[in-house]
Amino acid sequence: MKYRQFGRTGWQVSELAFGGWQLGGDWGRVDDAESIKTLLHAYDRGINFVDTAELYGRGHSEEVIGESLRQWRGDKIYVATKVQPTVWPDPDDDEPAMRGRYPAWHLRAAVDTALRRLGVDRLDLLQLHGWFRSGTDELDWLETLNALRAEGKIDQIGVSIRDYRPDEGVVLAQLGLVASIQVVFNMFEQRPADDLFPAGATTGTAFIGRVPFDSGALVGHWTEDTYAGWVPGSVPHTLFRGDRFPQTLTRVQRLKKLCAPYYPTLAEAAIRYSLSPDNVATVIPGMKNPAEVDMNVAYSDGAPFPEELRAALASEGWPRNFYK
């Protein structure tokens, strides 16, 4: 496992981290004992950063991670969680107001709940699950979070950029108001490398790359029959409904052909692509069992991503928000 500096925090985190959305059960049925076994295996393999949120299974992901921490007897595990706004704006609203979405009472209640679920005395990283551009001027959220830091309930503050809107974090990164910014970054969503990542270089902002597998598409194991096997109402069943699944599958097949001369699987190409910018501190794929952990950890070897493949992939960018 390779480790990277987490911005200006002084943390050394595994470049391959553990995304915890699936632990809450939103992606399909889960077995908590198996989830804890998988987390402990990940820790044994050198993963020391876990990402979760109150939204994931209505807090169940946090509870499962908390139990894994109680059972773990090794080195420090950094846990990043998220608090959602009181009201989510319309996904098509380009300039939603920040003020009032994270009032002090809301943030304080969320922090206390996360501390209880995770069974820790201090949150390593608390992220706002929705970031809105006006937050660089409307700073009530930051006043409260700084107070919580002073009280010892939070160590570091971060934000999660809205899906497929990397431009909304550029000014925030330039100002260095938070320790980290989480953003969608993968072979379909390549835009963060253009402006967002460079914007944080001078302020020491850490970047967390989420959905490196594009919610499963870039693992490369889909067939025409895959969609029918998903649980109705689950996250993948909803994300790739209608013509979205065949559209995505067609593009995935094209990526497979481009990557085949360089990597034996699309999954390897996807992880290595997401890890390739120096600005990325860590990426957070979801993993459901020890075998998936081992598959992903194997790609953390420091090997450079082929520049000729990166150039070929540039025309395959396909930013689209299936979370709507």
Phi, psi and omega in degrees: 000132175265150181238150181228156176290130179269079180058226183261012184284336187090355178285145167251112184245152177295134181293339175253111182251183185247111174279128191254014182300314185296339181294338181279347179097002182287342181262002183138178184298141179228153174248114185300322180297320178292322178297316180294320176300319180293317178299314180296324176295319178299317178298319178299327181276002174106357176288125183232020180222127181233136180245132180215192180192155175297334182289336187283103181066029181053044177096352184294325177301316178300319181296318179295316178297320178302319179294323178296323179294323179294328182274341184284138182239013183259209184288174184304134171247122177274130180242126176250127175235176186223150174242132180274159179290164177298323177222125175283135176285165174299133181302337181269359178282114184284334184225063178289149178289141176272321185301132178092346180279339178229064180294161185302315182299324181290313181295318181295318179296318181295319179296314179298321179293318179295320177300318180292314182296320182278342179070036180238165180269338181212139176278127180297313181216119173255124181247140169286124187288341175229123178251137181231137192308324183293353179294344176285343177251324181265094196257021179300324179300319183288324178301315181293316182293324175295324176296319178293327174295315180297329179280352178087010180272340179228140172269301184234158182244138176218174175224159175244119182290143177305151183303126174060037174225058184298335180296336182290348180256359187297308182295320178302316179295319179297324180280336180068035183287337182231162182284330185212155175229128177258137186209148173294126177211116179200188185291340174272321180252089187261352191295332179304332180290341183285307186236322187292307182300313177299329181296331181268358185296321184279343182256359180068032178282130177276142178245132177252119179270119180255166185042055177298337177263012181051053179058033175106338184299320187274005169293326174092011182255007179292148169232178178298340183264357186299315186302321183296340182270355180277147180291125178304134181089349177287166182302309181296324180296325180281316183300316189254033181290163175061226182276002180295320182296306180297325177300313182294317181299320179299316180290325178296319179298324179292319178296322179302316181295321179293322186273341186305322179292346185251325185223146181289337180224154176293327179301316179296316178299320182296313180294316181295325176296314183294332180275347192292326178288135178297335183290338182281122180280322182197156174240152192234069175292150173279144181222132187257345183204166181302327180296321178292324175300311182298320179301314184286320181299328181299338182274355180268079183230004178080003181292137181289152177276134182298125182294328179292328176288320178302317180296321180292328182283343184303324181279356182262005177302138184211067179290125177203146184257094177278357178282351179292000000 
